[in-house]
Amino acid sequence: MVLPPGEIRKSGNVTAQPFSIQGPLLITVRRFGDHRGYFMETYSRPDFEAVGVPDSFVQDNQSLSATPGTLRGMHFQLPPRAQGKLVRVLQGTILDIVVDIRRASPSFGQHIACQLSSDSGEQFYVPAGFAHGFVTLEPDTIVAYKVTDTYAPECDRGLAWDDPDLALPWPDLPGGPVLSDKDRRHPRLRDLPDAF
């Protein structure tokens, strides 16, 4: 389903806010609260499809980052195993960033940044064709995300988190981010082969 860009979309308990870059969505799901806490449906396929998330998700992933300033990214998988993602925070807060790596897109090389937290409960839908990464802003942050394909090592790729051509809005981190060895070695956007 293709909906007009910029139009807030609602279905059932789900509200989706598009960005200036076509594809990604910031999703809010209604919470039903009382003196005990709250209940929410974190995913309902009919409602998510109605607001512009057409993907079928096949795997759920979860990460714990003990140290604030842990940066995981910028990751993507190549076709035919490309992954769309639906990201949410179970504990803590992150700055989540995606970069459009679709060569034919008018927004190629542009990014979206949004803050997600367990308090807000918002979710970030990232379709295939975007490099995705986040940095944790609190200790013991837990991130959960659905993906549209399983992990495929032969298709696993990344984009340099600190590519100077992109000038991504990472926060100032004393001592720099906490990175895996793999995430230190990803190429710049200008060195990525066409993939999407």
N, C-alpha and C positions, 0 to 999 in steps of 0.2 A: 504494500500500500504506500503510495506517495502522497504526502500531505503538504499543504503550502508551507514554505519556510516561515519561521517566526510565529506561527500560530500556536498558542497554548492548546494542548490537546487533553481531553478528559474522557475517561471511561471507567465506570464503577468507582473504585477507590483510588484510581491511578491518575496522576496529572503529569504531563510531560512538557518540558520547556525546551524548545529548540535553541540552537546557537546560531551565530552568523555563518558558521561552516556547516554545510549540509551533512546530515547523518547522525552525529552524536546528539544525545538528549540528556537533560538533567531530569530525573524522575523522582517524584514524591508520592509515597503511598500513605493513605490516611491511617492514622493510629487511633485505636479505640481505647481510651484510658479511663481508669477509675481509681479508687483508693488502693487497689492491688498493684497497679502499674499500667501496662498497655498490652494490646494485641494488635497485630497487623499481618496482612497477607503480603509477604515480601515479593511474591511472584505469582501472577495469574495469567496464563498464556492468552486467553481471549482479550483481557483488558490491555495487556502489553501490546498485542498485535493491533488493537484498535487505536493506540496512541502512536504507532509507528515503529514498533520493535518487531520485525517479521521473523527474527531468527529462532531456530530451534536449538536449545542448549543441551549439550550432551555430557557435560562434566562440571562439577563444582570444585573450586580450588580455595585454599585458605592459607594465609601467611601470618606469622607472628614476627614482629620486629621489636626487639627488646629496647633498642637504643633510639632516642629521638635523632632525626637526621639520617636515618637509614633510607637510602635511595635505591629503588628497584626499577630498572628501566634503562633505556626505552625499548620495549620488546614488541615483536610481532612474529607471525608465522607466514611464510610464503604460500601462495596458491600451489597446489589444490588443497592445502591443509590450513588455509588462512582462518583466523579466529576472530569472531565478534565477541565482545565481553560485556558483562553486566556487573558493575563493581559497587560494593557497599562496604562500610566500615562497621564492624561489630563492637570494637572497643578502640577509643582514642580518636585521633584526627590525622588526616593526610591532606597534602596538596597533590591533586591528581592532574596530570598533564598528558595531552595527546597531540600528535603532530600528523597532519594529513600527508601521507606518502603516496597518494594516488596521482600519478604523473599527469593524467588528463584533467584533473580537477582544477577549477579556477582558484581554489584555496590551497593548492599544493605548497607544502612547506610552512603553512600557517599552523598555529596551535590554539588550543583551548586549555585553560587552566581553571580548575574549580576545587574548592575545599569541601571535603566530605568528612562527616563525623558520625559517631554513634549516637550523639545527642539529636542531630537533625534527621537522621535516618534516610537521607537522600541517596539515590543511586545514580550511577553514571553509565549510560549505555554508549559503548564504543563499537561501531561496526568494523568489519574487516577493512583494511586499507589505511589504518592508523597505527603509528607506533605509540605505545602506551607506557607510562611510568608514573611513579609516585614517590613522595618523600614523606616520612612520618614526622609528625609535629609533637607527639607525646610518647612517653615510654609505654612499652608493652601494647603497641597498637596491633590490632587484628583486622585484617582485610579479607573479605570473602568475595569471590567472583565466579560467575557462571561463564562458560566458554562454549563456542559452537562446534569445536572440534577438539579431539584429544591432543595431547602433546606429541609432536612429531619432530624428533631431534634433527632430522635431515632438512626440515623446513624452518627451524628455529633461527631467527635473526634478531639484530638489534640496531639501534641508532644511537650515536654518541649523545649522552645526556647533556654534555657541555659544548655542543657544536656552536661555535661563535656566530655562524651565519643565522642560527635560529634564535639566539638570545632568549632562551626559555626562562621564565620568571621564577626560578628556584629561590627560596629564601636564603639569606646569609646564614651559613652554618659554621659556627666556630670549629676550626680544624677541618672543615670540609665535610662532605657527606660520607657515610659509611656505605661502601660499595663492595660487591663481589668482584673477584678478579675478572670474570667474564664481562661485567658491566663497565669495566674500565677500558675495554678494548674495542668497543663498537665503532664502526666508521661514521664519518660525517654524512649528512644528507647528500651532498654533491658527489659522494663516492658510492652511493647505493645504486645497484643496477635496477632497471625498470622491473617492477614486480606486480604493480596493480594498475 
